[in-house]
Amino acid sequence: MSVRYTQDHEWVRLDGDVATVGITKYAQEQLGDVVFVELPEIGRTVTKGVELAVVESVKAASDVFAPLAGEVVEVNSALPDAPQGVNEDPEGAAWFVKLRVADQGEFDGLMDAVSYKAFVDSL
């Protein structure tokens, strides 16, 4: 199981053909205190790059984009009731959705941890 990252600051952990998706610690720090999370319906099919979820903080609202194409098979149902969890553990317990991935090759095209760190350092 490995983790990859997008330039939109989502993280993706692939386990078999299911990808767990959330926002990175960097994104959480940029947003500040998260006050609202909207998640997609289970069963929704998404293509890479489309809006997957919405996260709002005291500073701004931001879309979370699908890092991979696939079908939403699970959502973190705790987040809408406790959106502050994103501030506490953005790259762990506060994952957003699980996608059954259509093309695992898309995962290989995402940044690894070293590349993502270099990307963030360049911002």
N, C-alpha and C positions, 0 to 999 in steps of 0.2 A: 504494500500500500504506500503510495507516495502522494505528495501534495504539489500542485502546480498553481500558478497565479496568472491573473489577467492584468492588462493595463488599466482596466476599470476597477481594480483593487478587489476582485473577488478571489477567494481561494477555492480550490477544488481538490477533494480527496477521492481517489478512485479505488473502489473495492469490488473486484469482479466487473460487472457491467453497470454498477450503481455508483454514481458520483454524488458526494455530499458537497454542498455549496454554501459558502458564507462570505462575509466581507472581512477584509484583512484588518489587522490591528491599526495599520496606517490609516485606512478609511475611517475606522471608528474614531481615531484621534482627530481626524479632520472634521468629522461631524460633531463631536462633542457629545453631550448628553442625549441619548436616543430616547424619544418619547412615543414613537409609533412605528409599528411594522405591519405591512400588508403583504400577505403571502398568496401565492396562486392556488387555484383549485387542484386537488389531486386528480390526475388523469389528463391534465392539460398537456398537449404536445407543444414543444417550443423548438425554435431554430436558434442556432448560435447567434448571439448579439441582440436578441429581442428582450424587451422588458420582462423580467421574471418576478420582481418584488419591488416594494417601495419601502424606504426607511426614512423617517423624519426625525430630526433632532431639534434642539432649541435654536440651532444656527441655520439649518437648511433641510430641504427634502431632496432625496436622491433616489434614482432608480438603481436597482440591482439587475444586471443583465445576465442572460443565460450564457455561461461560458462554453457550453456544449449543447448540441442538439439532443433532444430526448423527450421522455415523458416524465412528468412529475409523479413520483410514486409515494412520496411522503413529505409532509411539511412539519416544521417544528412548532407544534400547536401551542407550546408554552410562550412563544415570543409575543403574540398579540396581547396577551394579558400581562406580560412582564418584559416589555421592550428594553428595559434597563439591563437585561441580561447581555445584550450586545456590548455594552460598556464593560461588563465584568469578564467576559470570556468570548471575544469575537471569533477566535479561531478554534473554538472547542465546543462547549455546550450550547452556544448561541448560533449554531448552524441554521440556515434558512430552509433549504429544500434538499430532497434527494431525487436525482434524475436517473431513470434507466437510460443509459447512453445509447444513442443510435450508431455512432461511429467512434470507437475508442481511439482511432487515429487522431481525432481532434485534440484529445488530451495531450498527446505528445507534442503538439504545436504550441502549448502554453509554456510560460516561463517556469523554470525551476527556482528554488529558493535563492540561489546565488544571483541569477539573472534578475529576479524581482527586486532583491535588495539593491542591486546596481541601478535598476530603473527608478526606484524610490529615491535613492541618493542623488539622482540626476534632476529631480524635480525642484 
